[in-house]
């Protein structure tokens, strides 16, 4: 009988987060064959610490990708608490474009993970659909966004924007396209019904 590991101590959690952040950058910039020791050193931890968290290269790549996914999806709630729903959505769109850029940079490393039999993308569509749906519902409830939009349509549109603006120097164009998308999501919005 094995026991489930407890929550990580604060220092172990910080080490894990730092390793994942460095891993995304390393796999994106240096490709799938970057030395694990290089990642450990850049994260300020020993190789043994890295391997304690991630016993294989594939485990590290998969965890780095999933961490980015969680980060972008979980940011929707924070953005909604700090901004009007339409502005929260627009800010989230920027984060989504950055997430897709990181995913694209890690493409070769992720292909190696898939080839090993893992499925790092198993939860991707559901998580993204939930995050986008939360933002759209909040905007519709506030009368700022149209209420008839499918979250997956928005997600696929964002993926298209990311694809056509992925070349260096195209980030400004991506911002303009996201502004146009948000204007389209505002078209046909209804004023919220005030309680009588």
Secondary structure by P-SEA (a helix, b strand, c coil): cccccccccaaaaaaaaaaaaaaaaaaacccccccaaaaaaaacccaaaaaaacccaaaaaaaaaaaaaaaaaaaaaaaaacccaaaaaaaaaaaaaaaaaaaaaaaaaaaaaaaaccccccaaaaaaaaaaaaaaaaaaaaccccccccaaaaaaaaaaaaaaaccccaaaaaaaaaaaaaaaaacccccccccc
